[in-house]
């Protein structure tokens, strides 16, 4: 999955879980930092947010890095994706 495809998946997920769905577009996520953690693309919003998003295929896993390490989040995301 490319970052562009993952950005589209995340934007749709955020819109579905938002009170302002029209604000979540792939273009709105252009400024977000991306990195990789195994098969997942990690999205970090600009600023000082306590929420990261893992995206792989059509799965999105949201977590707070203050509560869960990246390694544990990857394991939890895999488990959730297998359900």
mmCIF file of the C-alpha atoms, coordinates in Angstrom:
data_MODEL
# 
_entry.id   MODEL 
# 
loop_
_atom_site.group_PDB 
_atom_site.id 
_atom_site.type_symbol 
_atom_site.label_atom_id 
_atom_site.label_alt_id 
_atom_site.label_comp_id 
_atom_site.label_asym_id 
_atom_site.label_entity_id 
_atom_site.label_seq_id 
_atom_site.pdbx_PDB_ins_code 
_atom_site.Cartn_x 
_atom_site.Cartn_y 
_atom_site.Cartn_z 
_atom_site.occupancy 
_atom_site.B_iso_or_equiv 
_atom_site.pdbx_formal_charge 
_atom_site.auth_seq_id 
_atom_site.auth_comp_id 
_atom_site.auth_asym_id 
_atom_site.auth_atom_id 
_atom_site.pdbx_PDB_model_num 
ATOM 1  C CA . UNK A 1 1  ? 0.000   0.000   0.000  1.00 0.00 ? 1  UNK A CA 1 
ATOM 2  C CA . UNK A 1 2  ? 1.335   3.408   -0.912 1.00 0.00 ? 2  UNK A CA 1 
ATOM 3  C CA . UNK A 1 3  ? 1.250   6.421   1.396  1.00 0.00 ? 3  UNK A CA 1 
ATOM 4  C CA . UNK A 1 4  ? -1.266  8.036   -0.974 1.00 0.00 ? 4  UNK A CA 1 
ATOM 5  C CA . UNK A 1 5  ? -3.602  5.040   -0.718 1.00 0.00 ? 5  UNK A CA 1 
ATOM 6  C CA . UNK A 1 6  ? -3.158  4.881   3.049  1.00 0.00 ? 6  UNK A CA 1 
ATOM 7  C CA . UNK A 1 7  ? -3.921  8.598   3.330  1.00 0.00 ? 7  UNK A CA 1 
ATOM 8  C CA . UNK A 1 8  ? -7.226  8.009   1.470  1.00 0.00 ? 8  UNK A CA 1 
ATOM 9  C CA . UNK A 1 9  ? -8.128  5.116   3.789  1.00 0.00 ? 9  UNK A CA 1 
ATOM 10 C CA . UNK A 1 10 ? -7.308  7.182   6.885  1.00 0.00 ? 10 UNK A CA 1 
ATOM 11 C CA . UNK A 1 11 ? -9.271  10.208  5.639  1.00 0.00 ? 11 UNK A CA 1 
ATOM 12 C CA . UNK A 1 12 ? -12.352 8.018   5.104  1.00 0.00 ? 12 UNK A CA 1 
ATOM 13 C CA . UNK A 1 13 ? -11.925 6.448   8.544  1.00 0.00 ? 13 UNK A CA 1 
ATOM 14 C CA . UNK A 1 14 ? -11.541 9.856   10.223 1.00 0.00 ? 14 UNK A CA 1 
ATOM 15 C CA . UNK A 1 15 ? -14.594 11.199  8.379  1.00 0.00 ? 15 UNK A CA 1 
ATOM 16 C CA . UNK A 1 16 ? -16.632 8.218   9.546  1.00 0.00 ? 16 UNK A CA 1 
ATOM 17 C CA . UNK A 1 17 ? -15.596 8.827   13.169 1.00 0.00 ? 17 UNK A CA 1 
ATOM 18 C CA . UNK A 1 18 ? -15.887 12.623  13.143 1.00 0.00 ? 18 UNK A CA 1 
ATOM 19 C CA . UNK A 1 19 ? -18.574 15.165  13.929 1.00 0.00 ? 19 UNK A CA 1 
ATOM 20 C CA . UNK A 1 20 ? -17.208 17.213  10.990 1.00 0.00 ? 20 UNK A CA 1 
ATOM 21 C CA . UNK A 1 21 ? -16.720 14.566  8.275  1.00 0.00 ? 21 UNK A CA 1 
ATOM 22 C CA . UNK A 1 22 ? -16.308 17.045  5.408  1.00 0.00 ? 22 UNK A CA 1 
ATOM 23 C CA . UNK A 1 23 ? -13.031 18.301  6.872  1.00 0.00 ? 23 UNK A CA 1 
ATOM 24 C CA . UNK A 1 24 ? -11.313 14.920  6.465  1.00 0.00 ? 24 UNK A CA 1 
ATOM 25 C CA . UNK A 1 25 ? -9.944  14.565  2.965  1.00 0.00 ? 25 UNK A CA 1 
ATOM 26 C CA . UNK A 1 26 ? -6.695  13.024  1.729  1.00 0.00 ? 26 UNK A CA 1 
ATOM 27 C CA . UNK A 1 27 ? -5.526  16.570  0.962  1.00 0.00 ? 27 UNK A CA 1 
ATOM 28 C CA . UNK A 1 28 ? -6.138  17.599  4.578  1.00 0.00 ? 28 UNK A CA 1 
ATOM 29 C CA . UNK A 1 29 ? -3.677  14.901  5.676  1.00 0.00 ? 29 UNK A CA 1 
ATOM 30 C CA . UNK A 1 30 ? -0.853  16.019  3.359  1.00 0.00 ? 30 UNK A CA 1 
ATOM 31 C CA . UNK A 1 31 ? 1.007   17.744  6.196  1.00 0.00 ? 31 UNK A CA 1 
ATOM 32 C CA . UNK A 1 32 ? 0.910   14.735  8.490  1.00 0.00 ? 32 UNK A CA 1 
ATOM 33 C CA . UNK A 1 33 ? 4.204   12.963  9.173  1.00 0.00 ? 33 UNK A CA 1 
ATOM 34 C CA . UNK A 1 34 ? 4.359   9.393   7.877  1.00 0.00 ? 34 UNK A CA 1 
ATOM 35 C CA . UNK A 1 35 ? 6.697   6.555   8.738  1.00 0.00 ? 35 UNK A CA 1 
ATOM 36 C CA . UNK A 1 36 ? 6.625   2.789   8.542  1.00 0.00 ? 36 UNK A CA 1 
ATOM 37 C CA . UNK A 1 37 ? 6.296   0.151   11.235 1.00 0.00 ? 37 UNK A CA 1 
ATOM 38 C CA . UNK A 1 38 ? 6.514   -3.252  9.619  1.00 0.00 ? 38 UNK A CA 1 
ATOM 39 C CA . UNK A 1 39 ? 3.569   -3.546  7.201  1.00 0.00 ? 39 UNK A CA 1 
ATOM 40 C CA . UNK A 1 40 ? 1.842   -0.472  8.661  1.00 0.00 ? 40 UNK A CA 1 
ATOM 41 C CA . UNK A 1 41 ? 2.104   3.165   7.652  1.00 0.00 ? 41 UNK A CA 1 
ATOM 42 C CA . UNK A 1 42 ? 2.131   5.381   10.726 1.00 0.00 ? 42 UNK A CA 1 
ATOM 43 C CA . UNK A 1 43 ? 0.438   8.784   10.550 1.00 0.00 ? 43 UNK A CA 1 
ATOM 44 C CA . UNK A 1 44 ? 1.202   11.502  13.074 1.00 0.00 ? 44 UNK A CA 1 
ATOM 45 C CA . UNK A 1 45 ? -0.781  14.716  12.982 1.00 0.00 ? 45 UNK A CA 1 
ATOM 46 C CA . UNK A 1 46 ? 1.079   18.024  13.131 1.00 0.00 ? 46 UNK A CA 1 
ATOM 47 C CA . UNK A 1 47 ? 1.450   19.669  16.499 1.00 0.00 ? 47 UNK A CA 1 
ATOM 48 C CA . UNK A 1 48 ? 1.341   18.004  19.872 1.00 0.00 ? 48 UNK A CA 1 
ATOM 49 C CA . UNK A 1 49 ? -1.315  15.300  19.535 1.00 0.00 ? 49 UNK A CA 1 
ATOM 50 C CA . UNK A 1 50 ? -1.487  12.173  21.651 1.00 0.00 ? 50 UNK A CA 1 
ATOM 51 C CA . UNK A 1 51 ? -2.926  10.000  18.885 1.00 0.00 ? 51 UNK A CA 1 
ATOM 52 C CA . UNK A 1 52 ? -1.187  8.019   16.153 1.00 0.00 ? 52 UNK A CA 1 
ATOM 53 C CA . UNK A 1 53 ? -2.803  6.019   13.376 1.00 0.00 ? 53 UNK A CA 1 
ATOM 54 C CA . UNK A 1 54 ? -1.583  2.774   11.825 1.00 0.00 ? 54 UNK A CA 1 
ATOM 55 C CA . UNK A 1 55 ? -2.907  2.024   8.332  1.00 0.00 ? 55 UNK A CA 1 
ATOM 56 C CA . UNK A 1 56 ? -2.514  -1.191  6.315  1.00 0.00 ? 56 UNK A CA 1 
ATOM 57 C CA . UNK A 1 57 ? -4.848  -2.397  3.586  1.00 0.00 ? 57 UNK A CA 1 
ATOM 58 C CA . UNK A 1 58 ? -8.248  -1.100  4.659  1.00 0.00 ? 58 UNK A CA 1 
ATOM 59 C CA . UNK A 1 59 ? -7.485  -1.311  8.380  1.00 0.00 ? 59 UNK A CA 1 
ATOM 60 C CA . UNK A 1 60 ? -6.942  1.696   10.639 1.00 0.00 ? 60 UNK A CA 1 
ATOM 61 C CA . UNK A 1 61 ? -5.768  1.370   14.218 1.00 0.00 ? 61 UNK A CA 1 
ATOM 62 C CA . UNK A 1 62 ? -5.720  4.447   16.444 1.00 0.00 ? 62 UNK A CA 1 
ATOM 63 C CA . UNK A 1 63 ? -3.665  4.571   19.624 1.00 0.00 ? 63 UNK A CA 1 
ATOM 64 C CA . UNK A 1 64 ? -2.155  6.923   22.177 1.00 0.00 ? 64 UNK A CA 1 
ATOM 65 C CA . UNK A 1 65 ? 1.650   6.586   22.353 1.00 0.00 ? 65 UNK A CA 1 
ATOM 66 C CA . UNK A 1 66 ? 1.484   7.657   25.997 1.00 0.00 ? 66 UNK A CA 1 
ATOM 67 C CA . UNK A 1 67 ? -0.500  4.472   26.694 1.00 0.00 ? 67 UNK A CA 1 
ATOM 68 C CA . UNK A 1 68 ? 0.884   1.977   24.171 1.00 0.00 ? 68 UNK A CA 1 
ATOM 69 C CA . UNK A 1 69 ? 4.300   1.562   22.580 1.00 0.00 ? 69 UNK A CA 1 
ATOM 70 C CA . UNK A 1 70 ? 4.536   1.384   18.803 1.00 0.00 ? 70 UNK A CA 1 
ATOM 71 C CA . UNK A 1 71 ? 5.560   -2.292  18.956 1.00 0.00 ? 71 UNK A CA 1 
ATOM 72 C CA . UNK A 1 72 ? 2.553   -3.154  21.136 1.00 0.00 ? 72 UNK A CA 1 
ATOM 73 C CA . UNK A 1 73 ? 0.264   -1.086  18.915 1.00 0.00 ? 73 UNK A CA 1 
ATOM 74 C CA . UNK A 1 74 ? 1.440   -3.011  15.840 1.00 0.00 ? 74 UNK A CA 1 
ATOM 75 C CA . UNK A 1 75 ? 0.667   -6.303  17.607 1.00 0.00 ? 75 UNK A CA 1 
ATOM 76 C CA . UNK A 1 76 ? -2.755  -5.039  18.714 1.00 0.00 ? 76 UNK A CA 1 
ATOM 77 C CA . UNK A 1 77 ? -3.518  -3.732  15.214 1.00 0.00 ? 77 UNK A CA 1 
ATOM 78 C CA . UNK A 1 78 ? -2.657  -7.118  13.706 1.00 0.00 ? 78 UNK A CA 1 
ATOM 79 C CA . UNK A 1 79 ? -4.904  -8.893  16.191 1.00 0.00 ? 79 UNK A CA 1 
ATOM 80 C CA . UNK A 1 80 ? -7.770  -6.483  15.512 1.00 0.00 ? 80 UNK A CA 1 
ATOM 81 C CA . UNK A 1 81 ? -7.331  -6.881  11.757 1.00 0.00 ? 81 UNK A CA 1 
ATOM 82 C CA . UNK A 1 82 ? -7.612  -10.656 12.052 1.00 0.00 ? 82 UNK A CA 1 
ATOM 83 C CA . UNK A 1 83 ? -11.066 -10.483 13.653 1.00 0.00 ? 83 UNK A CA 1 
# 
